[in-house]
Amino acid sequence: MEHYVPMRFRRDGDDRITDNGTNVFPEALLAEARTKPGGWVYEIDARYDPDGAVPPEGIKGGWKVGLDGVPTGEYKANPNYRSEL
């Protein structure tokens, strides 16, 4: 069964959820977005436990969530993210 993709996003040629082809929205965050209407969901580096303490440099960036609980497509990259620690 194909997963629901909000209309603000589309699936690219690699079957990833993307906003404008620049940022790929992690499909696993769709459920979390529904619990954060009007807020943000954050993409955490896989080296960290997202349910534990994550330092600022461990956050890749954040996705804005609309009041309807659907990601708006707005993404803010974290300038302090360090992929190599």
C-alpha positions in Angstrom: 0.0 0.0 0.0 1.4 3.4 -1.0 1.8 5.9 1.8 -0.2 9.2 1.8 1.8 12.1 0.6 0.6 15.6 1.5 -0.3 17.7 -1.6 2.5 20.2 -0.7 4.9 17.4 -1.5 5.5 15.0 -4.3 7.3 11.7 -4.8 10.5 12.1 -6.9 11.9 9.5 -9.2 13.5 7.6 -6.3 10.1 7.4 -4.5 11.2 9.9 -1.9 8.8 12.6 -0.5 10.2 16.0 -1.5 9.0 19.6 -1.4 10.6 21.2 -4.5 13.2 18.7 -5.3 15.7 20.2 -2.8 14.6 18.8 0.6 13.4 15.3 1.1 10.9 15.0 3.9 11.5 11.9 6.1 8.4 9.8 5.7 8.8 8.6 9.3 8.1 12.1 10.5 4.6 12.4 8.9 3.0 10.8 11.9 4.9 13.1 14.3 3.9 16.1 12.2 0.2 15.3 12.8 0.8 15.6 16.6 2.5 19.0 16.2 0.0 21.3 14.4 1.4 24.8 14.0 4.9 23.7 15.2 8.0 22.1 13.8 9.4 18.6 13.5 13.1 18.0 13.4 15.3 15.7 11.5 17.9 14.2 13.9 21.2 12.8 12.8 21.1 9.0 13.0 24.0 8.9 15.4 21.7 10.3 18.1 18.7 8.8 19.9 15.8 11.2 18.9 14.1 10.4 22.2 17.2 11.3 24.2 19.4 14.4 24.6 20.4 15.7 21.2 23.0 18.5 21.0 22.2 21.4 18.6 24.8 20.2 16.1 23.0 16.8 15.9 19.9 18.4 14.4 20.0 18.4 10.6 17.1 20.9 10.3 13.4 21.4 10.9 10.2 21.2 8.9 7.3 23.6 9.5 3.9 22.0 10.3 0.7 23.7 9.3 -2.3 24.1 11.7 -3.8 21.1 9.9 -0.8 18.9 11.1 0.5 18.6 7.6 4.1 19.7 6.7 4.0 23.0 4.8 7.1 22.4 2.8 9.1 25.0 4.6 12.4 23.6 5.7 15.1 25.4 7.7 18.6 23.8 7.6 20.5 24.0 10.9 23.6 26.0 10.2 25.2 24.4 13.3 24.7 20.9 12.1 27.9 18.9 11.9 27.8 15.7 10.0 31.2 14.8 11.2 31.8 14.9 14.9 
